[in-house]
């Protein structure tokens, strides 16, 4: 599978899979707002957090005011956590 700008990776099934409880893959994006809108239109549901580590807005985007980094998490069909990140 190819993901933007020629980046490649392999995805394969595992019968006794247990989803990870941490982010497995971050995908860098230039405009996280546009990426969230596009993925949402295609049926992706973003995670929402409100704890001491992460707080997301109504769209699922967490912003670090000090660094300017923004990140939004979602899960794949197997339950693994993935994210899009704007640095």
Backbone as a ProteinNet text record, in pm:
[ID]
protein_1_A
[PRIMARY]
XXXXXXXXXXXXXXXXXXXXXXXXXXXXXXXXXXXXXXXXXXXXXXXXXXXXXXXXXXXXXXXXXXXXXXXXXXXXXXXXXXXXXXX
[TERTIARY]
84.4	0	89.6	51.1	126.5	44.6	110.6	42.3	113.5	59.6	113	261.4	301.4	440.1	526.6	468.6	545.8	584.4	532.4	561.6	488.8	559	495.8	497.5	401.3	398.1	315	329.6	259.6	160.8	40.2	-62.5	-100.2	-106	-142.9	-227.9	-316.6	-403.4	-330.2	-376.4	-324.1	-445	-461.6	-582.1	-602.3	-495.9	-510	-470.4	-503.6	-465.7	-533.2	-455.8	-507	-468.5	-564.8	-531.9	-434.7	-346.6	-252	-325.9	-272.3	-332.3	-255.6	-175	-95.8	-100.9	-56.8	-59.3	43.1	-3.3	85.4	148.9	76.1	125.3	73.1	163.8	126.8	144.1	46.6	55.7	65.6	175.5	192.8	104.6	40.6	-42.8	-5	-27.7	2.8	-107.8	-231.8	-347.7	-439.9	-429.3	-505.6	-656	-696.5	-839.8	-898.2	-829	-873.1	-871.2	-766.8	-755.7	-867.4	-897.8	-1006.7	-1139.1	-1163.3	-1288	-1298	-1190.6	-1190.5	-1212.3	-1140.1	-1155	-1293.3	-1346	-1480.2	-1584.8	-1569.6	-1661	-1655.3	-1543	-1527.2	-1554.5	-1616.4	-1662.2	-1567.5	-1455.4	-1362.7	-1417.6	-1421.7	-1466.1	-1342.3	-1326.1	-1209.7	-1237.3	-1131.7	-1140	-1150	-1208.5	-1219.7	-1162.2	-1074.9	-1009.6	-1029	-1042.2	-1050	-988.9	-855.1	-785.1	-661.7	-579.5	-463.1	-356.1	-358.6	-259.9	-307.3	-431.7	-483.9	-626.8	-653.3	-789.2	-811.4	-922.3	-954.4	-1074.6	-1083	-1199.5	-1314.7	-1424.1	-1543.2	-1518.9	-1414.1	-1382.4	-1281.9	-1222.4	-1123.7	-979.6	-955.5	-820.5	-766.7	-645.3	-576	-465.8	-456.1	-356.1	-261.7	-132.2	-30.8	-0.6	-46.2	-31.4	114.6	201.9	343.6	415.3	393.2	466.1	389.1	257.3	175.4	136.6	182	149.5	2.3	-58.8	-197.3	-200.8	-285.6	-295.7	-440.7	-482.3	-616.4	-602.6	-664.1	-652.9	-779.5	-761	-872.4	-826.2	-918.6	-880.7	-903.9	-823.1	-842.7	-947.6	-988.5	-1092.5	-1056.9	-927.4	-885.4	-875.4	-903.7	-901.2	-768.3	-670.2	-542.1	-556.3	-481.5	-487.1	-388.9	-440.4	-361.2	-385.7	-301.9	-325.8	-281.1	-335.1	-281.5	-223.6	-111.6	-40.5	8	-11.1	39.4	142	266.7	374.2	401.9
-116.3	0	123.4	224.5	349.3	459	537	645	776.4	857.5	990.5	999.3	1077.6	1106.3	981.3	869.1	748.5	665.9	698	619.4	486.3	376.9	246	171.9	83.3	-2.8	-126	-230.2	-356.1	-379.1	-420.8	-454.2	-600.3	-676.2	-816.8	-857.8	-955.9	-999.7	-1093.6	-1096.6	-1188.1	-1242.6	-1373.1	-1434.4	-1408	-1408.4	-1389.2	-1247	-1151.4	-1011.8	-950.2	-876.1	-793.6	-649.7	-558.7	-419.6	-357	-273	-201	-95.1	-60.6	41.8	174.2	185	304.7	332.2	449	485.6	404.7	329.1	246.8	323.2	416.9	487.5	630.4	725.1	865.1	899.1	966.4	1011.9	1163.9	1218.3	1363.2	1424.2	1533.3	1607.2	1755.2	1825.3	1968.5	2051.6	2004.9	2078.9	1980.1	1971.9	1871.9	1897.6	2024.7	2054.1	1997.5	2018.3	1965.8	1812.8	1752.9	1606.7	1545.9	1607.6	1557.8	1566.1	1677.6	1692.4	1585.2	1563.6	1465.2	1324.2	1288.4	1153.1	1133.6	1236.1	1227.1	1205	1276.8	1258.9	1116.5	1048.6	911.4	808.4	851.5	758.4	732.3	802.8	783.4	857.2	787.9	847.5	874.2	997.2	1033.7	1012.8	975.8	953.8	1088.8	1086.3	1207.7	1177.6	1266	1248.9	1374.5	1355	1465.4	1415.6	1416.3	1371.4	1458.6	1422.6	1505.1	1506.8	1409.1	1403	1468	1441.4	1489.3	1540.1	1649.4	1700.6	1728.8	1680.1	1703.7	1796.5	1864.6	1950.2	1865.4	1930.1	1857.1	1774.9	1806	1730.6	1618.8	1616.3	1512.9	1558.4	1688.2	1740.9	1791.8	1748.2	1795.2	1890.7	2005.1	2106.3	2129.6	2135.1	2171	2318.8	2400.6	2545.2	2589.4	2517.2	2554.9	2528.4	2410.7	2372.7	2401.7	2416.9	2436.8	2305.8	2192.5	2062.4	2030.5	1969	1923.3	1776.1	1698.7	1554.8	1510.7	1413.1	1355	1204	1130.4	985.1	919.5	803.2	720.7	575.9	482.9	341.6	278.5	177.6	102.2	-6.3	-81.8	-183.1	-289.9	-309.7	-408.5	-348.8	-217.8	-153.5	-89.7	-91.8	-26.8	124.3	194.2	340.2	398.7	486	557	706	789.4	933.1	1006.6	1126.7	1222.9	1334.4	1389.6	1487.6	1602.3	1722.3	1842.5	1904.3	1909.5	1963.2	2107.7
0	0	0	-71.9	-75.3	-9.8	74.9	147.2	121.5	35.1	10.3	-14.9	-110.5	-143.2	-154.9	-195.5	-222.2	-101.8	14.8	134.2	123.2	149.7	140.1	272.2	290.6	407.2	373.7	455	431.5	545.6	509.8	607.7	585.2	693.6	680.3	801.1	781.9	891.8	988	1111.2	1212.5	1286.8	1287.9	1343.4	1491.8	1571.2	1716.1	1757.7	1674.3	1695.8	1817.8	1894.5	2002.7	1970.3	1960.2	1925.8	2025.5	1974.7	2059.3	2140.2	2255.7	2340.7	2329.1	2226.2	2199.8	2050	2008	1867.1	1789.9	1690.2	1608.8	1494	1438.1	1319.6	1320.6	1294.4	1275.9	1129	1072.4	934.2	936.4	885.5	882.1	774	809.8	715.2	721.5	612.2	608.5	672.5	659.9	711.3	781.5	913.2	988.2	980.4	975.9	966.5	836.8	727.7	597.8	598.1	657.7	662.7	747.5	862.3	947.7	872.5	806.1	729	621.5	548.2	440	493.6	598.4	654.1	715.5	781.3	839.3	729.9	619.4	505.4	450.4	469.8	422.9	532.5	641.8	744.4	859.5	867.5	979	1100.8	1214.6	1340.8	1426.2	1469.1	1548.9	1697.3	1769	1913	1984.1	2101.9	2183.9	2321.3	2368	2496.9	2580.5	2710	2805.2	2935.3	2939.3	3058.8	3080.5	3178	3211.1	3101.4	3010.8	2903	2773.8	2736.9	2608.7	2622.9	2555	2542.1	2394.8	2344	2203.5	2194.4	2081	2058.5	2005.1	1968.1	1922.3	1797	1721.3	1599.5	1624.7	1746.1	1778.2	1762.4	1751.8	1733.9	1867.2	1900.8	2019.7	1975.2	2041.8	2007.2	2123.8	2093.3	2192.4	2171.5	2262.8	2246.9	2247	2316.6	2322.1	2190.4	2132.4	2010.8	1882.5	1893.2	1774.7	1706.1	1760	1701.9	1724.7	1624.2	1634.2	1596.7	1664.6	1638.4	1656.8	1576.7	1588	1572.7	1664.5	1666.8	1613.9	1552.8	1506.3	1510.6	1494	1495.7	1358.9	1329.6	1206.6	1232.5	1130.7	1151.1	1254.3	1282.2	1381.1	1521.5	1535.6	1665.9	1703.5	1613.8	1641.3	1633.5	1716.3	1718.7	1618	1532.2	1431.7	1452.7	1392.7	1405.3	1280.7	1267.3	1172.5	1257.1	1211.8	1292.2	1204.7	1253	1185.8	1279.2	1233.1	1317.9	1284.4
[MASK]
+++++++++++++++++++++++++++++++++++++++++++++++++++++++++++++++++++++++++++++++++++++++

